[in-house]
Amino acid sequence: MSESEQVEPWWRELGPKWEPSTAHKPPVVTIDIHSHVQVPRAAELAKPHFRPEFDPRMQVQPEESTRYNRELRTSIADKFTDVDSRIADMDLQGVDMQVLSIVPPQYHYWLDAQVGPQACRIQNDDIAAMVASRPDRFVGMANLPMDHPEAAAEELRRAHEELGFNGFQLGADVNSGDLDDPRFDPVWETASELGLLAILHPHGWTEPRRMDDYYLINLVCMPLASTVAVSRMILGGVFERFSDLQLLVVHGGGYLPFYFARTDHGYRVRPEARRHISKPPSEYLHQLYFDTTVFRPEDVEYLVREFGADRVLMGTDYPFDMGPTDPLGFLADARLTERQRNLVVGENAARLLRIDTERKSQ
């Protein structure tokens, strides 16, 4: 590595550090709904098929961010794949169980109809193997070939019936295509039929003009991508057609949960906003779930107050640096009742993902 490519030594001090939690362990099984793994076998399969134009998110990221991300991810590489390394950090955090989802760069939605389903099958099988190695500590979420909805629905059913997964993760767009497109209905229909949880996790922003500095491509665009995706799903009638669809949106749901009154106003005064739905947008929003990766205890308090403690779940974004490394300590600063806290730190995730916490805690 040349001198110009080296990251300044003090930058290394900014990376995430997992230390003993400052909070007392709650009396329930604690579950992190938002963590990530990598599957190298699938990445190798996909690599020959990739072209830069397939990922517009990376085309505007400044060299400063690219260099730092490369350094950071090298330093924590084992945490994406190594069971013992993850469990050591979980023990420090006071996290009993992690929900394992693929890292968004490995959605691989740009793969064709033959390779895409094959890559997802490998990912899901390898995640299932991680879970099987420590079923007391891990729960798996499927990745799906979303650009091929029929194949995605088929893989979702397989992951549920054969691997025991009770949910899947998806991006906030599919190759820049929006999730309100009716072509995705087979996925929503299958998830609704089987009662599976969908976790919406963005992979950056596909319209990156003006977002090329200051790491705005993540700081602003991650929650922005979720805001646009959820707004389109609501206004496009996805939840009107599939009222039983269970969707959790990471990063506290993006910006929409904190500013939905404007969308409701638009529903009252604009015909465009009424085309596919029969009630104010916020009524659909209140059917969704949100994680606690919001960085202010007051924002967790707001989510609980506005949407109910049964719709807020603890998440960390492990092992990335854009999440809390002491989630229980963070939530201890939120003014919640003991009952609300128990729901948030574990009971909601156990209910949605059908985790037998009595068996897990033995």
C-alpha positions in Angstrom: 0.0 0.0 0.0 1.4 3.4 -1.0 1.8 6.2 1.5 -1.1 8.1 -0.2 -3.4 5.1 0.3 -2.7 4.6 4.0 -5.3 5.7 6.5 -4.1 8.1 9.1 -3.3 6.2 12.3 -5.7 8.3 14.5 -8.6 7.2 12.2 -8.2 3.7 13.6 -9.2 4.9 17.0 -12.6 5.8 15.6 -13.7 2.2 14.9 -16.2 0.3 17.0 -15.1 -1.1 20.3 -17.0 -3.8 22.2 -16.5 -3.5 25.9 -18.5 -4.7 28.9 -22.0 -3.2 29.0 -22.7 -0.4 31.4 -26.2 -1.7 32.0 -27.6 -4.5 34.2 -28.8 -7.5 32.3 -32.6 -7.5 31.9 -34.6 -10.5 33.1 -35.5 -11.6 29.6 -33.6 -13.1 26.7 -32.0 -10.2 24.8 -32.1 -10.3 21.0 -30.4 -8.1 18.5 -32.7 -7.9 15.5 -30.1 -6.0 13.3 -26.8 -7.7 12.7 -24.9 -8.7 9.6 -22.9 -11.6 8.2 -20.9 -12.3 5.0 -21.0 -15.4 3.0 -17.7 -15.7 1.1 -18.8 -18.6 -1.1 -21.7 -16.7 -2.6 -19.5 -13.6 -3.0 -17.0 -15.6 -5.0 -19.8 -16.9 -7.2 -21.1 -13.4 -7.8 -17.8 -11.6 -8.4 -17.2 -12.5 -12.1 -20.6 -11.2 -13.0 -20.3 -7.7 -11.4 -19.8 -4.5 -13.3 -19.4 -1.0 -11.7 -22.5 0.4 -13.2 -24.5 -2.2 -11.2 -23.8 -0.3 -8.0 -24.4 3.5 -8.5 -24.1 4.0 -4.7 -20.3 3.5 -4.9 -19.7 5.8 -7.8 -19.8 9.0 -5.8 -18.2 7.8 -2.6 -15.1 9.9 -2.0 -11.7 8.3 -1.8 -11.5 9.3 1.9 -14.6 7.1 2.7 -13.5 4.3 0.4 -10.1 4.1 2.1 -11.4 4.3 5.6 -14.1 1.7 4.9 -11.5 -0.7 3.5 -9.3 -0.2 6.5 -12.2 -0.6 9.0 -13.7 -3.7 7.4 -10.3 -5.4 7.2 -9.9 -4.8 10.9 -13.2 -6.4 11.8 -13.3 -9.0 9.0 -13.5 -12.0 11.3 -16.6 -10.6 13.0 -18.6 -11.1 9.8 -18.0 -14.9 9.6 -16.5 -16.2 12.9 -18.9 -17.5 15.4 -16.6 -17.3 18.4 -15.6 -13.7 17.7 -19.3 -12.7 17.4 -20.2 -14.5 20.6 -17.4 -12.9 22.5 -18.7 -9.4 21.6 -22.3 -10.5 22.3 -21.3 -11.5 25.8 -19.7 -8.1 26.4 -22.9 -6.4 25.1 -25.2 -8.5 27.2 -26.8 -9.8 24.0 -28.1 -13.4 24.3 -29.0 -13.8 20.6 -28.3 -12.2 17.2 -30.5 -12.3 14.2 -28.1 -12.9 11.3 -28.8 -11.0 8.0 -26.6 -10.7 5.0 -24.5 -7.5 4.6 -26.4 -5.2 2.1 -23.5 -5.2 -0.5 -24.1 -8.9 -0.8 -27.7 -8.6 -1.8 -26.4 -9.3 -5.4 -29.7 -8.2 -6.9 -28.0 -7.6 -10.2 -27.3 -11.3 -10.8 -29.3 -13.0 -13.5 -32.2 -15.4 -13.1 -29.8 -18.4 -13.0 -27.0 -17.2 -10.8 -29.0 -15.0 -8.5 -31.2 -17.8 -6.9 -28.1 -20.0 -6.7 -26.1 -17.3 -4.8 -29.0 -16.8 -2.4 -29.4 -20.5 -1.8 -25.7 -20.7 -0.8 -26.1 -17.6 1.5 -29.1 -19.1 3.2 -27.5 -22.5 3.6 -24.3 -21.0 5.1 -26.3 -18.7 7.5 -28.3 -21.8 8.5 -25.0 -23.6 9.2 -23.9 -20.7 11.5 -27.2 -20.9 13.3 -26.9 -24.7 13.7 -23.4 -24.3 15.2 -24.9 -22.3 18.1 -28.7 -22.4 17.9 -28.8 -20.9 21.4 -27.2 -17.7 20.2 -28.2 -17.2 16.6 -31.3 -16.9 14.4 -31.2 -16.8 10.6 -32.8 -14.4 8.1 -33.0 -15.3 4.4 -31.6 -13.3 1.5 -33.7 -13.4 -1.7 -33.1 -12.9 -5.4 -35.5 -10.0 -5.4 -35.1 -9.0 -9.1 -36.7 -12.4 -9.9 -39.8 -12.3 -7.7 -41.1 -15.8 -8.4 -37.7 -17.3 -7.6 -37.5 -15.1 -4.5 -40.9 -16.4 -3.3 -39.8 -20.0 -3.9 -36.5 -19.4 -2.0 -38.3 -17.8 0.9 -40.6 -20.8 1.2 -37.6 -23.1 1.1 -35.7 -21.1 3.7 -38.7 -21.3 6.0 -39.7 -24.9 5.5 -36.2 -26.5 5.2 -33.9 -24.1 7.2 -36.4 -22.9 9.8 -36.0 -19.2 9.0 -39.0 -17.1 10.0 -38.1 -14.0 8.1 -36.0 -12.3 5.4 -34.1 -9.1 4.7 -34.4 -7.0 1.7 -33.1 -3.7 0.3 -34.9 -0.4 0.0 -34.8 -0.8 -3.8 -34.1 -3.6 -6.3 -31.6 -2.4 -8.9 -33.0 1.1 -8.5 -36.6 -0.3 -8.8 -39.1 0.6 -6.2 -40.8 -1.9 -3.9 -44.3 -0.7 -4.7 -44.0 -2.3 -8.1 -46.7 -5.0 -8.3 -44.1 -7.4 -9.7 -43.0 -8.0 -6.1 -46.4 -9.2 -5.0 -45.4 -12.9 -5.0 -42.9 -12.1 -2.3 -45.4 -10.2 -0.2 -48.0 -12.9 -0.7 -45.7 -15.6 0.4 -44.4 -13.7 3.4 -48.0 -12.9 4.4 -49.2 -16.5 3.9 -46.4 -17.9 6.1 -46.4 -15.1 8.7 -42.8 -14.2 8.1 -41.1 -11.0 9.2 -39.5 -8.8 6.5 -36.6 -6.6 7.5 -36.1 -3.6 5.2 -32.4 -2.5 5.2 -31.2 0.0 2.6 -28.0 -0.4 0.6 -27.3 3.3 0.2 -29.0 5.6 -2.2 -29.3 5.2 -6.0 -29.6 8.9 -6.8 -26.4 10.2 -5.3 -25.9 13.7 -6.7 -25.0 16.1 -4.0 -24.2 13.3 -1.6 -20.5 12.8 -2.5 -18.9 14.4 0.6 -18.8 14.0 4.4 -20.1 10.4 4.2 -23.6 11.7 3.4 -24.1 8.6 1.3 -24.5 6.8 4.6 -25.3 9.5 7.2 -28.3 10.9 5.3 -28.9 8.5 2.5 -29.5 5.3 4.5 -32.5 6.6 6.4 -33.5 8.6 3.3 -33.6 5.3 1.2 -35.9 3.7 3.8 -38.1 6.8 4.0 -38.7 6.7 0.2 -39.1 2.9 0.1 -41.7 2.9 2.9 -43.5 5.9 1.6 -43.8 4.3 -1.8 -45.0 1.0 -0.3 -47.7 2.8 1.7 -48.9 5.1 -1.0 -48.6 2.4 -3.7 -51.0 0.2 -1.8 -48.7 -2.7 -0.8 -50.1 -2.8 2.8 -53.6 -2.2 1.4 -53.2 -5.4 -0.7 -51.3 -7.3 2.0 -52.6 -6.2 5.3 -50.9 -9.1 7.2 -47.5 -8.3 5.9 -45.0 -7.8 8.8 -42.3 -5.3 8.0 -39.5 -4.0 10.3 -37.6 -1.0 9.1 -34.1 -0.5 10.5 -32.5 2.8 11.6 -35.7 3.7 13.4 -37.7 3.5 10.2 -35.8 6.4 8.5 -37.3 9.8 8.7 -40.9 9.0 8.0 -41.9 7.9 11.6 -40.8 11.4 12.8 -42.5 13.4 10.1 -45.5 11.4 8.8 -48.0 14.3 9.4 -46.9 15.9 6.1 -47.7 12.7 4.2 -51.1 12.5 5.9 -51.8 16.1 4.9 -50.9 15.3 1.3 -53.4 12.4 1.5 -56.1 14.9 2.5 -55.5 17.5 -0.2 -53.8 15.7 -3.1 -55.5 13.2 -5.4 -52.1 11.6 -6.3 -51.7 10.4 -2.7 -55.1 8.7 -2.6 -54.9 6.6 -5.7 -54.1 3.2 -4.1 -55.1 3.5 -0.4 -58.3 3.9 1.5 -57.1 5.5 4.8 -54.4 8.0 5.9 -50.8 6.8 5.3 -50.0 7.0 9.0 -52.5 4.2 9.7 -50.4 1.8 7.6 -47.2 3.2 9.1 -48.4 2.3 12.5 -48.7 -1.3 11.5 -44.9 -1.5 11.0 -42.0 -2.3 13.3 -38.8 -0.3 13.9 -35.4 -0.9 15.5 -33.5 1.2 18.0 -30.6 2.3 15.9 -31.5 5.9 16.3 -28.6 7.2 18.6 -30.8 9.2 21.0 -32.7 7.7 23.9 -35.3 10.3 23.4 -36.0 9.0 19.9 -36.5 5.5 21.3 -39.0 7.0 23.8 -40.8 8.7 20.9 -41.1 5.5 18.8 -42.4 3.6 21.9 -44.9 6.4 22.7 -46.1 6.9 19.1 -46.1 3.3 17.8 -46.2 1.2 21.0 -43.6 -0.7 22.8 -44.7 -3.9 21.0 -43.4 -2.4 17.7 -39.9 -1.4 18.7 -37.0 -3.8 18.7 -33.4 -3.6 19.8 -30.9 -3.4 17.0 -27.1 -2.7 16.7 -26.0 -2.9 13.0 -23.2 -5.2 14.3 -20.4 -5.2 13.4 -20.5 -1.9 11.5 -19.4 1.4 13.1 -22.8 3.0 12.5 -24.5 1.4 15.4 -24.3 1.3 19.2 -21.7 -1.1 20.7 -23.5 -1.0 24.1 -27.2 -1.4 23.2 -28.4 -2.2 26.7 -26.5 0.8 28.1 -28.1 3.0 25.4 -31.6 1.8 26.1 -31.0 2.1 29.9 -31.0 5.9 29.3 -34.4 5.8 27.6 -37.3 6.5 30.0 -39.2 3.2 29.6 -41.1 1.1 32.0 -39.7 -2.3 32.8 -42.4 -3.9 30.7 -41.7 -1.7 27.8 -37.9 -2.3 28.1 -38.4 -6.1 28.2 -40.5 -5.9 25.0 -37.9 -3.9 23.2 -34.8 -5.8 24.2 -36.1 -9.2 23.4 -39.7 -10.2 23.8 -40.9 -8.6 20.5 -38.2 -10.3 18.5 -39.0 -13.6 20.1 -42.7 -13.2 19.3 -42.1 -12.2 15.6 -39.5 -14.8 14.9 -41.1 -17.5 17.0 -38.1 -18.1 19.2 -38.5 -20.4 22.1 -36.8 -18.2 24.7 -37.3 -20.7 27.5 -35.4 -23.4 25.6 -32.7 -20.9 24.5 -32.1 -19.7 28.0 -31.6 -23.1 29.5 
